[in-house]
Amino acid sequence: MLYLLPLLLLQAATTQTPPLTPASKSAPSVSKWPARDAQFKVRDFRLRSGETMPELRINYTTLGSPHRNAKGEIDNAVMVLHGTGGTGRQFLAPQFADELYGPGQPFDIKRYWIILPDGIGHGKSSKPSDGLHMRFPHYDYDDMVEAQYRLLNDGLGIRRMRLIMGTSMGCMHSLIWGETHPDFSRALMPLACEPVEIAGLNRMWRKLAIDGIEADPAWAGGEYRTPPTQGLRTAASLLFVAGAAPLYFQAQYAGREAAEAFARERVTASIKGTDANDLIYQVDASRTYNPWPELEAITAPTTWVNSADDFINPRNLDYPQRAVARMRDARFRLVPETADTRGHGTHTSARFWKQDLVDLLRRTE
């Protein structure tokens, strides 16, 4: 029942390519896509906590161009929302982009305008490491969705989206979108999440990651002069295990020494360039998430996909099946576990659910 794509570690851990750490986000493997970055600023942004930000900066990446219908309205906008610790640019990675953005593919960028925002606290959007540290306003998922709405509606002039898709944390955001703005998107595609409060093992797991950072003396209440490396390593180790793919890792790292070396390498790589305060906020932003009581408000056609080998969203939980029964037009599919699936990271390997996306687009034309 967890939903993280922590630090892009899970994506890196289930491929044979280097992790998408800050130093490698512009690597040649993802630069072939003609992506453009821009920023939108929201003045006097008020959070649910009552805190106010004089200026909220939202960074976003786009591919393709907007198309306007006979009424002059943009009708081809697709938004894809990242997971915890990620950025919009993670969706330029080959296992996602090469499956979806090319000619004739589901998100053909000659046909669709793809919008990939960095959530509050992530990427180049406003975040604690900009200078406020632990004095940064305590945003939650509802605040992040509201900022996305302000970007689309106020900044880009979009009145209705063709599709909103989200992975992990973004999966949860897409469910919030369905409840709070039920007519804003023609379709929703949440990938890898559950529709219930962050409690049980989910909250325990997150809290232990936060406690690991805060227990490091070097953290100094968020005012650290050198990174609290031990605390970050504790958090990253928890995230690594939760996001792992058991059958895939057993096949790829059947020897003890190879398994140990890979795990150490991934954790070490994931904490390079990671800000401890940013990570605390990212993990804790889920604390108020709970779409369960208002699921009937989700009326947009929805295709929801989880994977059977996802430790973070255990296959034995029956929440998705119970949830879709309460939603007007929702379908749920569980990707079977194989030695080729990627655990939680299956949500970014588009080949496992590409046909589901094609079917959703067809049924909502």
C-alpha positions as MATLAB code, in Angstrom:
seq = 'MLYLLPLLLLQAATTQTPPLTPASKSAPSVSKWPARDAQFKVRDFRLRSGETMPELRINYTTLGSPHRNAKGEIDNAVMVLHGTGGTGRQFLAPQFADELYGPGQPFDIKRYWIILPDGIGHGKSSKPSDGLHMRFPHYDYDDMVEAQYRLLNDGLGIRRMRLIMGTSMGCMHSLIWGETHPDFSRALMPLACEPVEIAGLNRMWRKLAIDGIEADPAWAGGEYRTPPTQGLRTAASLLFVAGAAPLYFQAQYAGREAAEAFARERVTASIKGTDANDLIYQVDASRTYNPWPELEAITAPTTWVNSADDFINPRNLDYPQRAVARMRDARFRLVPETADTRGHGTHTSARFWKQDLVDLLRRTE';
ca = [
       0.000    0.000    0.000;
       2.937    2.305   -0.544;
       3.309    4.304   -3.694;
       6.805    5.673   -4.059;
       9.155    6.115   -6.968;
      11.839    7.269   -4.532;
      14.616    9.312   -6.037;
      14.038    7.414   -9.295;
      15.863    4.596   -7.502;
      13.215    2.022   -8.281;
      13.304    2.752  -11.996;
      17.082    2.497  -11.991;
      17.058   -0.662   -9.905;
      14.900   -2.540  -12.380;
      16.885   -1.742  -15.511;
      20.452   -2.308  -16.604;
      21.056    1.418  -17.112;
      22.507    3.989  -14.696;
      20.062    5.646  -12.271;
      18.502    8.941  -13.270;
      20.272   10.895  -10.578;
      20.547   14.688  -10.953;
      23.867   14.264  -12.752;
      22.451   11.970  -15.441;
      18.975   13.325  -16.194;
      20.168   14.802  -19.478;
      21.989   11.665  -20.585;
      22.059   10.910  -24.344;
      19.634    8.004  -23.887;
      16.779   10.413  -23.178;
      17.874   13.538  -25.087;
      16.474   12.438  -28.465;
      12.989   13.631  -27.488;
      12.410   17.345  -28.304;
      11.353   18.348  -24.818;
      11.079   21.948  -23.646;
      11.177   23.233  -20.074;
       9.265   26.246  -18.768;
       8.100   27.648  -15.451;
       4.811   29.051  -14.197;
       4.593   31.189  -11.061;
       1.559   31.276   -8.800;
       1.278   34.371   -6.618;
       0.047   34.117   -3.019;
      -0.540   30.375   -3.142;
      -2.529   29.286   -0.093;
      -2.041   25.759    1.226;
      -4.583   23.612    3.082;
      -2.536   24.131    6.260;
      -3.309   27.849    6.079;
       0.265   28.698    5.154;
       0.784   31.013    2.196;
       3.603   31.151   -0.334;
       4.145   34.615   -1.824;
       5.336   32.879   -4.977;
       5.101   29.211   -5.944;
       7.263   28.134   -8.873;
       6.068   25.174  -10.946;
       8.506   23.764  -13.482;
       7.166   21.682  -16.348;
       8.390   19.898  -19.458;
       6.408   19.645  -22.688;
       6.515   17.669  -25.924;
       4.367   18.272  -28.968;
       2.094   21.274  -29.480;
      -1.401   22.315  -28.401;
      -4.241   21.800  -30.862;
      -7.399   23.935  -30.780;
     -10.841   22.777  -31.829;
     -13.475   24.812  -33.653;
     -14.285   26.658  -30.435;
     -10.646   27.619  -29.960;
     -10.206   25.280  -26.999;
      -7.123   23.109  -26.478;
      -8.293   19.517  -26.950;
      -5.144   17.362  -27.085;
      -3.397   17.954  -23.733;
      -2.114   14.965  -21.764;
      -0.514   15.322  -18.324;
       1.706   12.625  -16.789;
       2.464   12.913  -13.062;
       5.610   11.495  -11.464;
       6.202    9.625   -8.233;
       7.853   10.591   -4.956;
      11.344   11.971   -5.526;
      10.913   12.108   -9.293;
      10.535   14.840  -11.903;
       8.587   15.260  -15.114;
      11.724   14.495  -17.092;
      11.780   10.913  -15.842;
       9.151   10.259  -18.527;
      11.775   10.859  -21.214;
      13.470    7.583  -20.231;
      13.452    4.904  -22.977;
      11.191    2.397  -21.185;
       8.447    5.029  -21.150;
       9.114    7.495  -23.973;
      10.249    5.048  -26.656;
       7.048    3.055  -26.183;
       4.643    6.005  -26.257;
       5.829    9.191  -28.010;
       6.807    8.036  -31.497;
       4.796    8.097  -34.759;
       1.620    6.062  -34.439;
       2.226    5.333  -30.757;
      -0.381    6.104  -28.047;
       1.072    9.534  -27.143;
       2.381   10.407  -30.619;
       3.805   13.897  -30.058;
       2.616   14.991  -33.489;
      -0.903   14.437  -32.211;
      -0.766   15.138  -28.476;
       0.596   17.922  -26.290;
       2.370   16.163  -23.418;
       2.787   18.087  -20.146;
       5.169   16.723  -17.487;
       5.177   18.925  -14.365;
       7.555   18.765  -11.413;
       5.401   18.548   -8.289;
       5.811   20.972   -5.408;
       8.986   20.006   -3.550;
      10.467   18.241   -6.579;
      12.802   18.956   -9.471;
      12.987   22.629  -10.399;
       9.727   23.551   -8.682;
       9.724   25.353   -5.319;
      11.151   23.130   -2.578;
      12.725   23.246    0.906;
      16.299   23.160   -0.409;
      15.744   26.512   -2.126;
      16.595   28.057    1.236;
      13.736   27.710    3.735;
      14.727   24.164    4.711;
      12.287   22.855    7.356;
      10.524   26.245    7.423;
       9.145   25.534    3.956;
       5.307   25.338    3.981;
       4.078   21.830    4.745;
       2.390   20.900    1.483;
       0.335   17.759    0.947;
      -1.080   15.959   -2.078;
      -4.135   18.216   -2.292;
      -1.830   21.237   -2.501;
       0.192   19.544   -5.228;
      -2.950   18.840   -7.272;
      -4.175   22.395   -6.805;
      -0.832   23.687   -8.094;
      -1.166   21.403  -11.127;
      -4.655   22.792  -11.750;
      -3.374   26.357  -11.551;
      -0.656   25.497  -14.073;
      -3.078   23.924  -16.546;
      -6.019   26.287  -16.148;
      -4.400   29.634  -15.328;
      -0.984   29.176  -16.902;
      -1.671   27.149  -20.047;
      -5.306   28.046  -20.673;
      -6.543   24.452  -20.721;
     -10.195   23.943  -19.844;
     -10.341   20.183  -20.350;
      -7.597   17.584  -20.526;
      -7.607   14.674  -22.934;
      -6.032   12.448  -20.271;
      -4.387   12.624  -16.859;
      -2.010    9.757  -16.067;
       0.049    9.289  -12.924;
       2.572    6.807  -11.571;
       2.949    5.985   -7.866;
       2.453    9.318   -6.076;
       1.143   10.604   -9.403;
      -1.315    7.686   -9.401;
      -2.729    8.994   -6.138;
      -2.784   12.511   -7.560;
      -4.870   11.295  -10.506;
      -7.478    9.890   -8.102;
      -7.541   13.222   -6.262;
      -7.986   14.942   -9.632;
     -10.971   12.699  -10.347;
     -12.625   13.719   -7.086;
     -11.815   17.414   -6.936;
     -12.111   18.275  -10.654;
     -14.379   15.514  -12.031;
     -15.053   17.170  -15.408;
     -11.576   18.507  -16.118;
     -10.208   15.400  -17.828;
     -11.879   13.144  -20.382;
     -10.034   10.129  -18.961;
      -7.815    9.061  -16.059;
      -5.093    6.414  -15.913;
      -3.671    5.793  -12.422;
      -0.698    3.413  -12.272;
       0.537    1.728   -9.066;
      -1.386    2.971   -6.046;
      -4.223    2.269   -3.641;
      -7.266    4.488   -2.892;
      -7.006    4.519    0.896;
      -5.402    6.457    3.735;
      -1.660    6.058    4.214;
      -1.746    3.809    7.287;
      -0.613    0.346    8.368;
       2.741   -0.781    6.976;
       2.588    2.039    4.450;
       2.795    4.785    7.069;
       5.199    2.793    9.267;
       7.591    2.425    6.343;
       7.503    6.094    5.489;
       7.859    7.179    9.088;
      10.939    4.982    9.544;
      12.540    6.596    6.494;
      11.876   10.076    7.893;
      13.056    9.063   11.379;
      16.253    7.654    9.875;
      17.163   11.078    8.509;
      16.110   13.041   11.570;
      18.028   10.702   13.905;
      21.306   11.502   12.144;
      23.122   14.142   14.272;
      24.379   15.754   11.077;
      20.786   16.630   10.087;
      20.770   19.346   12.784;
      17.046   20.006   12.610;
      17.296   20.595    8.893;
      20.072   23.192    9.114;
      22.883   20.825    8.240;
      26.206   22.009    6.859;
      27.180   18.626    5.448;
      24.650   16.066    4.178;
      23.370   13.612    6.822;
      24.692   10.693    4.804;
      23.880    7.945    7.295;
      20.314    9.114    7.648;
      19.901    9.331    3.889;
      21.371    5.860    3.499;
      18.844    4.471    5.993;
      15.957    6.062    4.110;
      17.261    5.019    0.699;
      17.756    1.431    1.863;
      14.133    1.219    2.971;
      12.982    2.668   -0.331;
      15.149    0.244   -2.279;
      13.737   -2.855   -0.587;
      10.136   -1.668   -0.855;
      10.480   -0.983   -4.561;
      12.327   -4.145   -5.545;
      11.112   -6.832   -7.983;
      11.730  -10.247   -6.307;
      11.611  -12.588   -9.312;
      13.507  -10.215  -11.576;
      16.249   -9.591   -9.027;
      16.548  -13.302   -8.267;
      17.096  -14.005  -11.960;
      19.531  -11.123  -12.486;
      21.490  -11.419   -9.204;
      21.357  -15.069   -8.204;
      24.802  -14.912   -6.568;
      25.279  -13.408   -3.105;
      28.194  -11.163   -3.990;
      26.512   -9.768   -7.112;
      23.314   -9.071   -5.171;
      25.155   -7.264   -2.397;
      27.203   -5.197   -4.817;
      24.160   -4.145   -6.823;
      22.167   -3.071   -3.744;
      25.064   -1.045   -2.354;
      25.668    0.600   -5.717;
      22.024    1.590   -6.174;
      21.640    3.032   -2.678;
      24.912    4.955   -2.928;
      23.967    6.366   -6.327;
      20.482    7.357   -5.180;
      21.628    9.597   -2.328;
      24.097   11.606   -4.397;
      22.647   15.058   -4.882;
      19.613   14.263   -2.714;
      18.613   16.909   -0.198;
      17.498   15.435    3.134;
      14.856   18.078    3.831;
      13.378   17.715    0.357;
      13.114   13.959    0.886;
      11.405   14.343    4.264;
       8.782   16.619    2.735;
       8.324   14.370   -0.304;
       7.695   11.267    1.790;
       5.483   13.044    4.330;
       3.278   14.820    1.764;
       1.098   11.692    1.652;
       0.042   12.082    5.290;
      -3.466   13.455    4.514;
      -4.184   11.359    1.420;
      -7.482    9.467    1.587;
      -9.781    9.418   -1.457;
     -11.791    6.450   -0.168;
     -14.829    8.314    1.265;
     -15.532   10.241   -1.972;
     -14.795    7.699   -4.704;
     -18.274    8.111   -6.187;
     -17.210   11.606   -7.257;
     -14.832   10.077   -9.823;
     -16.959   10.011  -12.966;
     -14.315   10.250  -15.710;
     -13.623    6.965  -17.552;
     -10.716    5.369  -15.704;
      -8.267    2.557  -16.383;
      -6.269    1.630  -13.303;
      -3.275   -0.717  -13.409;
      -1.252   -2.246  -10.565;
       1.330   -5.040  -10.757;
       1.242   -8.336   -8.877;
       4.881   -8.150   -7.746;
       4.550   -4.687   -6.211;
       5.503   -4.884   -2.530;
       4.382   -1.283   -2.168;
       0.847   -2.112   -3.336;
       0.290   -5.743   -2.260;
      -1.770   -7.812   -4.679;
      -3.823   -9.345   -1.856;
      -5.416   -6.028   -0.941;
      -8.918   -5.840   -2.413;
      -9.208   -2.050   -2.370;
      -8.983   -1.544   -6.165;
     -11.788   -4.007   -6.895;
     -14.002   -2.454   -4.224;
     -13.135    1.036   -5.441;
     -13.988    0.539   -9.121;
     -17.390   -0.820   -8.099;
     -18.122    2.603   -6.625;
     -16.842    4.604   -9.615;
     -19.020    5.336  -12.636;
     -16.774    4.036  -15.410;
     -13.628    2.384  -14.049;
     -11.682   -0.729  -14.950;
      -8.853   -2.341  -12.978;
      -6.137   -4.716  -14.176;
      -3.398   -6.434  -12.218;
      -0.288   -7.122  -14.316;
       0.757  -10.741  -13.601;
       4.106  -11.294  -11.892;
       6.882  -12.709  -14.061;
      10.671  -12.735  -14.009;
      10.440   -9.794  -16.415;
       8.111   -7.462  -14.513;
       9.657   -4.695  -12.446;
       7.846   -4.675   -9.110;
       6.661   -1.184   -8.275;
       8.691    0.117  -11.218;
       6.374   -1.682  -13.654;
       4.428    1.581  -13.726;
       7.161    3.240  -15.802;
       7.796    0.266  -18.119;
       5.071    1.123  -20.600;
       5.176   -2.168  -22.510;
       3.360   -3.878  -19.624;
       0.267   -1.642  -19.856;
       0.539    0.045  -23.252;
      -2.492   -1.788  -24.647;
      -4.563   -0.680  -21.652;
      -3.728    2.912  -22.559;
      -4.646    2.348  -26.213;
      -7.994    0.874  -25.166;
      -8.721    3.779  -22.814;
      -7.998    6.367  -25.503;
     -10.234    4.505  -27.957;
     -13.151    4.214  -25.586;
     -13.021    7.926  -24.746;
     -12.693    9.316  -28.270;
];
